[in-house]
Amino acid sequence: MNNKQIIQAVVVLSALVTGQAAHAALVSCPASFVTDPTAKVENSTGTTTAASACQYLDNPDSSNVANLANINAAGFFGTTDWMVNSGNLQVNASASSGTWAITGADFAAYDYMIVFKNGNNTNLVGFLLNELYANGAWSTPFTSPPFNFNGNSRSHDVSHYTIVQREDDGEGPGNEIPEPGILGLLGIGLLGYSVTRRRPLKK
């Protein structure tokens, strides 16, 4: 592989990694989404937040349903090994508020997240539960802002939600770069290194 081919490969790989990031850009929700008294996921009396963090996909995609494959593909909180909490896959809501409940909650063994889906001009929104409550109330996170409804409304109803869980490794989910992004960046670095190694030495 000559230098020109290596440079072309670096450019292509960069475009793929950048394109992937642009396609699935996770953004932190407004702080009000997880703080009292404006939290979107709360305890059963609706007085205290039940979530410690919130992220949403900022590229509108009405077809991106809250199934397990899409949730893991998004890499919420740097994690791609979520499993469905029994009985909580794509629970129909069709409302601006409702209730949620973890099936067989075991906070010593699992981390939990609830992911909401709406439709036009929005995408998935995930709330990392703070492990203080096994059930509670929710209100729609599909508001303007952070979503842009072009002045047509201030909020949209939740279509459905999914509660997922993952084995607690003692560290909990974080905000790490998902593995594909890390591998892509590593590949770019190695290719760049190859280019510099192959350049002829100046005399």
Backbone as ProteinMPNN parsed JSONL, in Angstrom:
{"seq_chain_A": "MNNKQIIQAVVVLSALVTGQAAHAALVSCPASFVTDPTAKVENSTGTTTAASACQYLDNPDSSNVANLANINAAGFFGTTDWMVNSGNLQVNASASSGTWAITGADFAAYDYMIVFKNGNNTNLVGFLLNELYANGAWSTPFTSPPFNFNGNSRSHDVSHYTIVQREDDGEGPGNEIPEPGILGLLGIGLLGYSVTRRRPLKK", "coords_chain_A": {"N_chain_A": [[0.862, -1.197, 0.0], [0.724, 2.1, -1.038], [1.691, 5.512, -0.118], [-0.332, 7.28, -0.963], [-2.596, 5.632, -1.127], [-2.828, 4.906, 1.535], [-3.375, 7.372, 2.749], [-5.845, 7.899, 1.538], [-7.321, 5.828, 2.655], [-7.283, 6.587, 5.344], [-8.792, 8.951, 5.208], [-11.295, 7.934, 4.374], [-11.907, 6.245, 6.558], [-12.037, 8.142, 8.586], [-14.256, 9.598, 7.757], [-16.228, 7.671, 8.019], [-16.266, 7.186, 10.815], [-16.847, 9.773, 11.753], [-19.282, 10.165, 10.49], [-20.806, 8.178, 11.696], [-20.871, 9.133, 14.315], [-22.281, 11.485, 13.92], [-24.68, 10.499, 13.104], [-25.734, 9.212, 15.318], [-25.834, 10.947, 17.657], [-25.447, 11.372, 20.991], [-26.798, 13.388, 23.49], [-26.669, 15.291, 26.48], [-29.542, 15.689, 28.505], [-31.557, 18.606, 29.376], [-30.783, 19.924, 32.613], [-32.981, 20.176, 34.241], [-34.568, 17.996, 33.72], [-33.89, 15.926, 35.39], [-33.95, 16.855, 37.951], [-35.514, 17.958, 41.002], [-38.183, 20.367, 41.225], [-38.932, 19.499, 38.717], [-38.453, 17.136, 37.425], [-38.604, 14.476, 35.02], [-38.931, 11.755, 35.348], [-40.116, 10.227, 38.108], [-40.681, 9.457, 41.665], [-43.413, 7.494, 43.087], [-45.195, 9.352, 44.126], [-44.709, 11.558, 42.702], [-42.927, 13.547, 43.496], [-40.186, 13.448, 43.885], [-37.139, 13.068, 42.118], [-36.449, 10.153, 40.161], [-34.378, 9.52, 38.637], [-30.913, 9.615, 37.744], [-29.464, 10.585, 35.645], [-29.721, 11.74, 32.214], [-30.027, 11.19, 28.741], [-30.314, 11.996, 25.233], [-30.999, 11.195, 21.777], [-30.035, 13.351, 19.31], [-30.671, 13.606, 16.624], [-33.504, 13.834, 14.711], [-35.695, 11.089, 14.305], [-38.29, 9.412, 13.444], [-38.788, 6.744, 13.082], [-37.251, 5.287, 14.779], [-37.668, 3.085, 17.021], [-38.151, 2.147, 20.507], [-36.738, -0.402, 20.897], [-34.739, -3.262, 21.928], [-32.457, -3.604, 20.299], [-32.092, -1.08, 19.056], [-31.732, 0.547, 21.291], [-29.329, -0.442, 22.395], [-27.678, 0.027, 20.203], [-27.553, 2.765, 20.209], [-25.983, 3.275, 22.42], [-26.393, 4.34, 25.023], [-25.209, 6.109, 27.816], [-22.654, 5.096, 27.49], [-22.884, 2.364, 27.258], [-23.568, -0.853, 25.921], [-24.776, -3.229, 26.489], [-27.357, -3.672, 27.414], [-30.286, -5.321, 28.704], [-33.658, -6.465, 28.276], [-36.009, -5.567, 30.737], [-38.167, -7.759, 32.24], [-41.383, -7.894, 30.8], [-41.463, -5.229, 30.167], [-41.059, -4.22, 27.569], [-41.349, -1.966, 25.019], [-43.73, -0.666, 26.045], [-46.988, 0.388, 25.669], [-48.006, 3.765, 25.666], [-49.027, 6.365, 24.755], [-49.66, 8.955, 25.74], [-49.283, 11.957, 27.768], [-48.337, 11.641, 30.26], [-47.747, 9.181, 32.849], [-47.316, 5.982, 34.479], [-44.593, 3.974, 35.773], [-42.855, 0.847, 36.306], [-40.433, -1.263, 37.654], [-39.822, -4.64, 36.959], [-39.366, -7.119, 39.332], [-37.279, -5.75, 40.772], [-33.84, -5.434, 41.48], [-31.532, -3.882, 42.855], [-28.972, -4.345, 43.76], [-27.873, -6.099, 42.013], [-28.353, -5.165, 39.418], [-28.262, -2.4, 37.04], [-30.572, 0.102, 35.957], [-32.556, 1.445, 33.271], [-34.848, 3.684, 31.722], [-36.378, 4.133, 28.626], [-37.75, 6.409, 26.401], [-40.043, 6.844, 23.653], [-41.178, 8.889, 20.972], [-42.131, 10.486, 18.231], [-42.468, 12.3, 15.325], [-39.941, 14.718, 14.669], [-38.39, 14.082, 16.882], [-36.384, 11.848, 18.948], [-35.077, 8.888, 20.577], [-35.149, 8.991, 24.177], [-33.302, 8.534, 27.053], [-33.359, 7.617, 30.477], [-31.298, 7.181, 33.187], [-31.909, 5.269, 35.906], [-31.988, 6.07, 39.409], [-31.909, 4.15, 41.357], [-33.322, 4.321, 43.702], [-35.993, 4.0, 43.747], [-38.476, 1.617, 42.823], [-40.648, 1.925, 41.293], [-42.861, 4.376, 39.821], [-43.829, 7.659, 38.647], [-44.126, 9.241, 35.41], [-43.51, 11.978, 33.161], [-43.908, 13.472, 29.946], [-40.822, 13.675, 28.149], [-40.554, 14.884, 25.794], [-40.29, 17.743, 24.82], [-40.249, 21.234, 23.868], [-37.802, 23.587, 24.389], [-35.762, 20.49, 24.649], [-36.151, 19.658, 22.02], [-36.975, 20.547, 18.613], [-39.904, 21.763, 17.553], [-40.761, 23.354, 15.572], [-42.379, 25.509, 16.286], [-44.951, 24.542, 16.378], [-45.976, 23.178, 18.572], [-45.601, 22.73, 22.153], [-45.046, 20.416, 23.484], [-44.898, 16.829, 23.054], [-46.764, 13.769, 23.107], [-45.814, 10.687, 24.771], [-45.109, 7.83, 22.931], [-44.406, 5.097, 23.387], [-42.626, 3.198, 25.926], [-39.597, 1.655, 27.145], [-38.17, -0.423, 29.591], [-34.956, -1.19, 30.578], [-32.2, -3.292, 31.668], [-28.959, -3.908, 33.121], [-26.19, -5.966, 34.106], [-24.796, -5.098, 37.183], [-21.644, -3.881, 37.461], [-20.335, -2.737, 39.486], [-19.236, -0.338, 38.878], [-21.054, 1.016, 37.366], [-23.034, 2.454, 34.655], [-21.448, 4.767, 32.426], [-20.14, 7.653, 30.739], [-18.654, 6.834, 28.582], [-16.905, 6.595, 25.391], [-18.58, 4.738, 22.932], [-17.609, 1.371, 22.006], [-17.236, 0.879, 19.081], [-16.542, 3.456, 18.185], [-14.141, 3.912, 19.538], [-12.498, 1.899, 18.432], [-12.48, 2.736, 15.784], [-11.17, 5.218, 15.968], [-8.7, 4.318, 16.888], [-7.862, 2.849, 14.674], [-7.568, 4.898, 12.763], [-5.474, 6.308, 13.926], [-3.383, 4.384, 13.789], [-3.125, 4.076, 11.018], [-2.368, 6.659, 10.315], [0.082, 6.755, 11.617], [1.469, 4.859, 10.123], [1.702, 6.201, 7.695], [3.461, 8.296, 8.35], [5.727, 6.818, 8.984], [6.436, 5.713, 6.578], [7.286, 7.757, 4.98], [9.943, 9.119, 3.078], [13.185, 9.764, 4.423], [14.459, 13.032, 4.899], [17.281, 14.356, 3.291]], "CA_chain_A": [[0.0, 0.0, 0.0], [1.545, 3.303, -1.093], [1.258, 6.613, 0.751], [-1.598, 7.835, -1.446], [-3.658, 4.704, -0.728], [-2.966, 4.989, 2.994], [-4.062, 8.635, 3.044], [-7.245, 7.722, 1.14], [-7.947, 4.962, 3.657], [-7.478, 7.407, 6.548], [-9.913, 9.861, 4.941], [-12.531, 7.138, 4.37], [-12.186, 5.817, 7.926], [-12.449, 9.334, 9.335], [-15.624, 9.927, 7.354], [-17.131, 6.673, 8.6], [-16.387, 7.436, 12.255], [-17.552, 11.044, 11.922], [-20.668, 9.956, 10.07], [-21.473, 7.396, 12.731], [-21.107, 10.007, 15.465], [-23.327, 12.445, 13.57], [-25.942, 9.783, 12.972], [-26.243, 8.807, 16.627], [-25.23, 11.851, 18.632], [-26.093, 11.418, 22.3], [-26.659, 14.693, 24.128], [-27.252, 15.34, 27.821], [-30.812, 16.413, 28.605], [-31.523, 19.744, 30.306], [-30.669, 19.501, 34.014], [-34.316, 20.155, 34.851], [-35.198, 16.696, 33.469], [-33.56, 14.969, 36.451], [-33.907, 17.537, 39.246], [-36.815, 18.349, 41.561], [-39.456, 19.64, 41.101], [-39.278, 19.43, 37.292], [-37.967, 15.868, 36.874], [-39.527, 13.777, 34.118], [-39.15, 10.408, 35.89], [-40.156, 10.489, 39.552], [-41.24, 8.425, 42.529], [-44.852, 7.288, 42.878], [-45.966, 10.539, 44.506], [-44.369, 12.632, 41.78], [-42.287, 14.636, 44.245], [-38.73, 13.3, 43.924], [-36.612, 12.437, 40.912], [-36.05, 8.749, 40.23], [-33.302, 9.362, 37.655], [-29.662, 10.305, 38.062], [-28.921, 11.179, 34.422], [-30.601, 11.636, 31.046], [-29.428, 11.457, 27.436], [-31.224, 11.797, 24.101], [-30.428, 11.242, 20.44], [-30.473, 14.663, 18.83], [-31.101, 13.593, 15.228], [-34.89, 13.357, 14.65], [-35.919, 9.845, 13.568], [-39.576, 8.904, 13.927], [-38.847, 5.287, 12.933], [-36.342, 4.669, 15.746], [-38.476, 2.638, 18.157], [-37.382, 1.804, 21.707], [-36.505, -1.828, 21.083], [-33.434, -3.527, 22.531], [-31.391, -3.388, 19.313], [-31.876, 0.361, 18.879], [-31.211, 1.097, 22.549], [-27.911, -0.794, 22.486], [-26.963, 0.692, 19.107], [-27.351, 4.163, 20.61], [-24.893, 3.329, 23.398], [-26.715, 5.233, 26.141], [-24.31, 6.098, 28.974], [-21.463, 4.323, 27.169], [-23.158, 0.951, 27.489], [-24.263, -1.527, 24.82], [-25.151, -4.585, 26.911], [-28.643, -3.639, 28.116], [-31.244, -6.408, 28.494], [-35.017, -6.013, 28.573], [-36.605, -5.914, 32.02], [-39.334, -8.576, 31.901], [-42.691, -7.254, 30.705], [-41.345, -3.781, 29.959], [-40.593, -3.923, 26.22], [-42.234, -1.125, 24.223], [-45.014, -0.539, 26.742], [-47.791, 1.441, 25.053], [-48.34, 4.879, 26.557], [-49.925, 7.277, 24.029], [-50.111, 9.952, 26.717], [-48.252, 12.908, 28.187], [-47.858, 11.222, 31.579], [-48.169, 7.832, 33.203], [-46.567, 5.34, 35.559], [-43.61, 2.971, 35.372], [-42.512, -0.084, 37.383], [-39.418, -2.272, 37.341], [-40.215, -5.992, 37.335], [-38.364, -7.808, 40.133], [-36.134, -4.848, 40.967], [-32.72, -5.909, 42.291], [-30.543, -2.829, 42.653], [-27.635, -4.851, 44.069], [-27.382, -6.885, 40.874], [-28.574, -4.538, 38.111], [-28.538, -0.988, 36.766], [-31.808, 0.179, 35.177], [-32.784, 2.643, 32.475], [-36.124, 3.748, 31.015], [-36.185, 4.831, 27.356], [-39.027, 6.861, 25.845], [-40.148, 7.067, 22.202], [-42.303, 9.716, 20.534], [-42.349, 10.377, 16.797], [-41.928, 13.368, 14.487], [-39.03, 15.74, 15.21], [-37.764, 13.638, 18.134], [-35.727, 10.547, 18.919], [-35.14, 8.229, 21.881], [-34.652, 9.678, 25.373], [-33.041, 7.536, 28.084], [-33.128, 8.072, 31.853], [-30.645, 6.226, 34.062], [-32.623, 5.327, 37.186], [-31.055, 6.275, 40.525], [-31.977, 2.972, 42.229], [-33.997, 4.625, 44.965], [-37.409, 3.643, 43.609], [-38.752, 0.534, 41.879], [-41.792, 2.328, 40.468], [-43.137, 5.797, 39.971], [-44.597, 8.372, 37.622], [-43.327, 9.938, 34.405], [-44.159, 12.96, 32.29], [-43.194, 13.439, 28.664], [-39.588, 14.436, 27.977], [-40.551, 15.415, 24.427], [-40.701, 19.141, 24.939], [-39.466, 22.226, 23.132], [-36.667, 22.737, 24.053], [-34.634, 20.549, 23.729], [-36.5, 19.325, 20.641], [-37.499, 21.647, 17.807], [-41.198, 21.427, 16.966], [-41.063, 24.394, 14.578], [-43.421, 26.404, 16.774], [-46.286, 23.944, 16.271], [-46.433, 22.738, 19.892], [-44.583, 22.803, 23.197], [-44.718, 19.065, 23.931], [-45.515, 15.701, 22.36], [-47.029, 12.611, 23.958], [-44.953, 9.508, 24.669], [-45.728, 6.731, 22.191], [-44.179, 3.913, 24.22], [-41.353, 3.217, 26.646], [-38.991, 0.36, 27.449], [-37.249, -0.438, 30.731], [-33.89, -2.166, 30.369], [-31.312, -3.499, 32.804], [-27.656, -4.516, 32.83], [-25.543, -6.424, 35.323], [-24.034, -4.05, 37.864], [-20.241, -4.268, 37.615], [-19.767, -1.967, 40.581], [-18.855, 0.984, 38.39], [-22.234, 1.647, 36.804], [-22.855, 3.035, 33.326], [-20.808, 6.077, 32.424], [-20.277, 8.416, 29.499], [-17.539, 6.458, 27.735], [-17.158, 6.484, 23.959], [-18.901, 3.354, 22.594], [-16.479, 0.625, 21.467], [-16.949, 1.118, 17.665], [-15.855, 4.735, 18.036], [-12.77, 3.739, 20.01], [-11.772, 1.117, 17.442], [-12.306, 3.576, 14.602], [-10.117, 6.197, 16.259], [-7.442, 3.577, 16.957], [-7.489, 2.536, 13.294], [-7.085, 6.133, 12.135], [-4.162, 6.593, 14.496], [-2.408, 3.44, 13.247], [-2.893, 4.409, 9.613], [-1.585, 7.891, 10.3], [1.444, 6.391, 12.018], [2.075, 4.177, 8.974], [2.054, 7.224, 6.702], [4.67, 9.012, 8.778], [6.853, 5.878, 8.973], [6.802, 5.375, 5.2], [7.846, 8.914, 4.293], [11.413, 9.051, 2.976], [13.919, 10.701, 5.269], [15.078, 14.15, 4.192], [18.741, 14.367, 3.356]], "C_chain_A": [[0.892, 1.239, 0.0], [0.948, 4.412, -0.226], [-0.095, 7.173, 0.344], [-2.769, 6.958, -1.014], [-3.904, 4.772, 0.775], [-3.725, 6.249, 3.383], [-5.537, 8.535, 2.689], [-7.988, 6.875, 2.165], [-8.228, 5.726, 4.942], [-8.674, 8.319, 6.377], [-11.234, 9.117, 5.001], [-12.901, 6.725, 5.784], [-12.651, 6.977, 8.778], [-13.888, 9.685, 9.027], [-16.617, 8.962, 7.969], [-17.355, 6.928, 10.081], [-17.157, 8.71, 12.515], [-19.011, 10.895, 11.57], [-21.449, 9.187, 11.1], [-21.815, 8.27, 13.926], [-22.24, 10.972, 15.176], [-24.681, 11.767, 13.511], [-26.553, 9.467, 14.335], [-25.616, 9.646, 17.728], [-26.039, 11.875, 19.921], [-25.771, 12.745, 22.973], [-27.278, 14.621, 25.521], [-28.534, 16.165, 27.804], [-30.622, 17.672, 29.455], [-31.501, 19.24, 31.748], [-32.026, 19.38, 34.691], [-35.013, 18.813, 34.678], [-34.948, 15.705, 34.6], [-33.449, 15.628, 37.827], [-35.313, 17.936, 39.692], [-36.997, 19.857, 41.429], [-39.888, 19.428, 39.651], [-38.863, 18.122, 36.629], [-39.042, 15.177, 36.039], [-39.828, 12.352, 34.566], [-39.016, 10.52, 37.402], [-40.654, 9.284, 40.339], [-42.758, 8.385, 42.36], [-45.71, 8.486, 43.258], [-45.657, 11.737, 43.606], [-43.689, 13.814, 42.436], [-40.763, 14.609, 44.208], [-38.236, 12.586, 42.675], [-36.208, 10.989, 41.16], [-34.907, 8.466, 39.264], [-32.075, 10.163, 38.059], [-29.055, 10.99, 36.849], [-29.881, 10.941, 33.269], [-29.813, 11.973, 29.783], [-30.483, 11.274, 26.356], [-30.45, 11.853, 22.799], [-30.945, 12.496, 19.761], [-30.872, 14.696, 17.358], [-32.52, 13.033, 15.136], [-35.017, 12.102, 13.786], [-37.177, 9.186, 14.114], [-39.666, 7.387, 13.857], [-37.989, 4.553, 13.96], [-37.097, 4.284, 17.02], [-37.579, 2.212, 19.311], [-37.315, 0.296, 21.898], [-35.067, -2.036, 21.55], [-32.287, -3.237, 21.564], [-31.074, -1.906, 19.159], [-31.288, 1.006, 20.127], [-29.716, 0.804, 22.678], [-27.087, -0.143, 21.384], [-26.662, 2.145, 19.46], [-26.208, 4.304, 21.61], [-25.146, 4.29, 24.543], [-25.75, 5.018, 27.303], [-23.107, 5.179, 28.758], [-21.632, 2.831, 27.291], [-23.952, 0.347, 26.338], [-24.69, -2.947, 25.188], [-26.444, -4.598, 27.737], [-29.478, -4.86, 27.752], [-32.624, -5.887, 28.874], [-35.431, -6.468, 29.966], [-37.946, -6.576, 31.726], [-40.654, -7.799, 31.919], [-42.656, -5.775, 30.402], [-40.764, -3.413, 28.598], [-41.668, -3.171, 25.451], [-43.662, -1.07, 24.805], [-45.79, 0.636, 26.151], [-48.155, 2.514, 26.08], [-49.378, 5.784, 25.916], [-50.517, 8.331, 24.958], [-48.956, 10.884, 27.06], [-47.705, 12.583, 29.575], [-48.378, 9.826, 31.876], [-47.337, 7.292, 34.349], [-45.597, 4.315, 34.983], [-43.324, 2.064, 36.562], [-41.487, -1.093, 36.884], [-39.937, -3.625, 37.798], [-39.077, -6.648, 38.106], [-37.116, -6.99, 40.387], [-35.092, -5.44, 41.917], [-31.558, -4.94, 42.068], [-29.119, -3.273, 42.987], [-27.02, -5.555, 42.862], [-27.44, -6.151, 39.544], [-28.639, -3.011, 38.165], [-29.773, -0.967, 35.878], [-31.902, 1.503, 34.432], [-34.165, 2.546, 31.839], [-35.92, 4.629, 29.783], [-37.543, 5.146, 26.744], [-38.923, 7.096, 24.34], [-41.354, 7.943, 21.921], [-42.513, 9.529, 19.044], [-41.688, 11.511, 16.056], [-41.074, 14.363, 15.267], [-38.389, 15.367, 16.543], [-37.006, 12.337, 17.892], [-35.778, 9.98, 20.337], [-34.534, 9.087, 22.991], [-34.492, 8.631, 26.47], [-32.731, 8.153, 29.434], [-32.489, 6.943, 32.647], [-31.28, 6.342, 35.439], [-31.633, 5.338, 38.349], [-31.112, 5.182, 41.588], [-32.517, 3.279, 43.618], [-35.446, 4.167, 44.945], [-37.579, 2.564, 42.545], [-39.941, 0.851, 40.988], [-42.042, 3.815, 40.69], [-43.958, 6.364, 38.838], [-43.638, 9.016, 36.624], [-44.176, 10.988, 33.701], [-43.3, 13.086, 31.039], [-41.907, 14.269, 28.655], [-39.51, 15.091, 26.595], [-41.134, 16.824, 24.42], [-39.796, 20.027, 24.078], [-39.112, 23.382, 24.062], [-36.628, 21.468, 24.917], [-34.976, 20.226, 22.268], [-37.104, 20.533, 19.932], [-38.785, 21.212, 17.118], [-41.674, 22.498, 15.992], [-42.232, 25.289, 14.983], [-44.817, 25.833, 16.751], [-46.845, 23.484, 17.611], [-45.29, 22.872, 20.878], [-44.183, 21.428, 23.705], [-45.462, 18.03, 23.099], [-45.735, 14.564, 23.352], [-45.952, 11.539, 23.768], [-45.73, 8.433, 23.92], [-45.63, 5.432, 22.992], [-42.856, 4.076, 24.965], [-40.886, 1.793, 26.894], [-38.09, 0.52, 28.665], [-36.228, -1.547, 30.482], [-33.005, -2.239, 31.608], [-29.99, -4.072, 32.314], [-27.041, -4.938, 34.152], [-24.664, -5.316, 35.892], [-22.609, -4.538, 38.102], [-19.549, -3.504, 38.737], [-19.365, -0.567, 40.183], [-20.045, 1.742, 37.841], [-21.962, 2.191, 35.421], [-22.202, 4.402, 33.44], [-21.079, 6.807, 31.138], [-19.135, 8.106, 28.545], [-17.942, 6.479, 26.265], [-17.491, 5.029, 23.674], [-17.733, 2.695, 21.861], [-16.217, 0.863, 19.982], [-16.204, 2.426, 17.433], [-14.401, 4.637, 18.454], [-11.942, 2.997, 18.971], [-11.505, 1.932, 16.188], [-11.185, 4.579, 14.797], [-8.751, 5.529, 16.331], [-6.941, 3.26, 15.555], [-6.933, 3.748, 12.575], [-5.679, 6.464, 12.634], [-3.081, 5.689, 13.923], [-2.089, 3.736, 11.789], [-2.057, 5.678, 9.484], [-0.129, 7.63, 10.652], [2.181, 5.724, 10.864], [2.531, 5.172, 7.927], [3.357, 7.906, 7.087], [5.898, 8.106, 8.738], [7.355, 5.607, 7.562], [7.398, 6.553, 4.439], [9.366, 8.807, 4.229], [12.072, 10.11, 3.856], [14.539, 11.798, 4.42], [16.591, 14.095, 4.372], [19.261, 15.785, 3.531]], "O_chain_A": [[1.71, 1.424, 0.901], [-0.145, 4.274, 0.323], [-0.916, 7.505, 1.199], [-3.807, 7.463, -0.588], [-5.046, 4.705, 1.231], [-4.61, 6.211, 4.238], [-6.392, 9.019, 3.432], [-9.137, 7.16, 2.506], [-9.276, 5.544, 5.562], [-9.488, 8.455, 7.291], [-12.192, 9.6, 5.605], [-14.061, 6.834, 6.181], [-13.555, 6.825, 9.6], [-14.656, 10.031, 9.925], [-17.704, 9.356, 8.39], [-18.489, 6.894, 10.558], [-18.023, 8.747, 13.39], [-19.883, 11.429, 12.257], [-22.614, 9.49, 11.361], [-22.907, 8.17, 14.487], [-23.063, 11.258, 16.046], [-25.705, 12.374, 13.825], [-27.776, 9.461, 14.475], [-24.949, 9.122, 18.62], [-27.178, 12.341, 19.941], [-24.616, 13.168, 23.019], [-28.299, 13.961, 25.715], [-28.598, 17.214, 27.163], [-29.631, 17.787, 30.176], [-32.137, 18.234, 32.062], [-32.199, 18.576, 35.607], [-35.956, 18.513, 35.411], [-35.703, 14.746, 34.76], [-32.917, 15.029, 38.762], [-36.185, 18.215, 38.869], [-36.004, 20.579, 41.519], [-41.067, 19.204, 39.38], [-38.913, 18.006, 35.405], [-40.234, 15.286, 36.324], [-40.866, 11.796, 34.207], [-37.952, 10.861, 37.921], [-40.999, 8.245, 39.776], [-43.32, 9.154, 41.58], [-46.831, 8.625, 42.768], [-46.27, 12.796, 43.736], [-43.847, 14.953, 41.995], [-40.117, 15.624, 44.469], [-38.843, 11.614, 42.226], [-35.695, 10.644, 42.224], [-34.509, 7.315, 39.088], [-32.182, 11.244, 38.637], [-28.219, 11.882, 36.997], [-30.741, 10.062, 33.329], [-29.029, 12.922, 29.763], [-31.429, 10.503, 26.523], [-29.388, 12.47, 22.716], [-32.156, 12.689, 19.645], [-31.367, 15.719, 16.885], [-32.727, 11.862, 15.452], [-34.506, 12.06, 12.667], [-37.133, 8.486, 15.126], [-40.53, 6.794, 14.503], [-37.999, 3.323, 14.005], [-37.158, 5.058, 17.974], [-36.392, 1.947, 19.12], [-37.767, -0.232, 22.914], [-34.272, -1.096, 21.564], [-31.261, -2.687, 21.964], [-29.904, -1.523, 19.135], [-30.449, 1.902, 20.036], [-28.932, 1.687, 23.025], [-25.926, 0.202, 21.601], [-25.634, 2.688, 19.054], [-25.538, 5.336, 21.646], [-24.23, 4.98, 24.991], [-25.505, 3.886, 27.72], [-22.601, 4.564, 29.698], [-20.65, 2.1, 27.414], [-24.897, 0.959, 25.839], [-24.937, -3.772, 24.308], [-26.61, -5.421, 28.637], [-29.393, -5.372, 26.636], [-32.747, -4.978, 29.695], [-35.225, -7.625, 30.332], [-38.777, -5.997, 31.026], [-40.998, -7.142, 32.902], [-43.7, -5.123, 30.38], [-40.057, -2.413, 28.476], [-42.77, -3.682, 25.254], [-44.643, -1.388, 24.133], [-45.292, 1.762, 26.138], [-48.554, 2.213, 27.205], [-50.473, 5.96, 26.451], [-51.726, 8.566, 24.959], [-47.807, 10.637, 26.694], [-46.724, 13.182, 30.014], [-49.32, 9.348, 31.244], [-46.727, 8.053, 35.099], [-45.758, 3.85, 33.855], [-43.527, 2.466, 37.707], [-41.655, -1.698, 35.826], [-40.443, -3.746, 38.914], [-37.954, -6.731, 37.608], [-36.004, -7.494, 40.23], [-35.42, -5.889, 43.016], [-30.711, -5.156, 41.201], [-28.158, -2.643, 42.545], [-25.799, -5.599, 42.712], [-26.673, -6.463, 38.633], [-29.012, -2.417, 39.177], [-30.006, -1.911, 35.122], [-31.405, 2.533, 34.887], [-34.605, 1.46, 31.46], [-35.365, 5.725, 29.875], [-38.383, 4.26, 26.587], [-37.877, 7.488, 23.823], [-42.412, 7.784, 22.531], [-43.034, 8.493, 18.631], [-40.472, 11.678, 16.142], [-41.429, 14.791, 16.365], [-37.896, 16.24, 17.258], [-36.991, 11.802, 16.784], [-36.451, 10.539, 21.202], [-33.555, 9.804, 22.785], [-35.443, 7.915, 26.784], [-31.942, 9.094, 29.533], [-33.07, 5.865, 32.771], [-31.202, 7.394, 36.073], [-30.579, 4.704, 38.29], [-30.434, 5.279, 42.611], [-32.209, 2.583, 44.586], [-36.057, 3.97, 45.995], [-36.919, 2.588, 41.505], [-40.213, 0.126, 40.032], [-41.509, 4.424, 41.617], [-44.688, 5.645, 38.157], [-42.486, 9.301, 36.95], [-45.402, 10.89, 33.655], [-42.097, 12.831, 31.079], [-41.899, 15.419, 29.094], [-38.531, 15.762, 26.268], [-42.292, 17.051, 24.068], [-38.729, 19.61, 23.628], [-40.01, 24.104, 24.496], [-37.414, 21.377, 25.86], [-34.172, 20.493, 21.374], [-37.669, 21.423, 20.567], [-38.757, 20.386, 16.205], [-42.85, 22.541, 15.631], [-42.981, 25.769, 14.133], [-45.778, 26.535, 17.063], [-48.062, 23.406, 17.775], [-44.145, 23.101, 20.487], [-43.111, 21.271, 24.289], [-46.511, 18.311, 22.518], [-44.984, 14.416, 24.317], [-45.274, 11.494, 22.741], [-46.885, 8.16, 24.245], [-46.631, 4.76, 23.241], [-42.071, 4.977, 24.67], [-41.675, 0.848, 26.859], [-37.335, 1.487, 28.759], [-36.589, -2.693, 30.212], [-33.053, -1.369, 32.477], [-29.913, -4.648, 31.229], [-27.326, -4.349, 35.194], [-23.891, -4.684, 35.173], [-22.388, -5.489, 38.851], [-18.336, -3.606, 38.919], [-19.172, 0.298, 41.038], [-20.055, 2.973, 37.845], [-20.807, 2.375, 35.039], [-22.384, 5.107, 34.432], [-22.12, 6.613, 30.51], [-18.689, 8.972, 27.793], [-19.121, 6.395, 25.921], [-16.762, 4.146, 24.126], [-16.96, 3.369, 21.18], [-15.054, 1.041, 19.619], [-15.326, 2.493, 16.574], [-13.524, 5.21, 17.806], [-10.823, 3.401, 18.658], [-10.43, 1.835, 15.596], [-10.351, 4.773, 13.912], [-7.755, 6.101, 15.888], [-5.749, 3.383, 15.271], [-5.938, 3.645, 11.856], [-4.808, 6.852, 11.855], [-1.987, 6.154, 13.604], [-0.935, 3.66, 11.368], [-1.155, 5.759, 8.65], [0.779, 8.212, 10.059], [3.365, 5.98, 10.643], [3.601, 5.023, 7.337], [4.25, 8.074, 6.256], [7.004, 8.584, 8.482], [8.533, 5.312, 7.356], [7.96, 6.367, 3.359], [10.005, 8.445, 5.217], [11.558, 11.219, 4.002], [15.082, 11.529, 3.349], [17.1, 13.823, 5.459], [20.471, 15.994, 3.606]]}, "name": "protein", "num_of_chains": 1, "seq": "MNNKQIIQAVVVLSALVTGQAAHAALVSCPASFVTDPTAKVENSTGTTTAASACQYLDNPDSSNVANLANINAAGFFGTTDWMVNSGNLQVNASASSGTWAITGADFAAYDYMIVFKNGNNTNLVGFLLNELYANGAWSTPFTSPPFNFNGNSRSHDVSHYTIVQREDDGEGPGNEIPEPGILGLLGIGLLGYSVTRRRPLKK"}
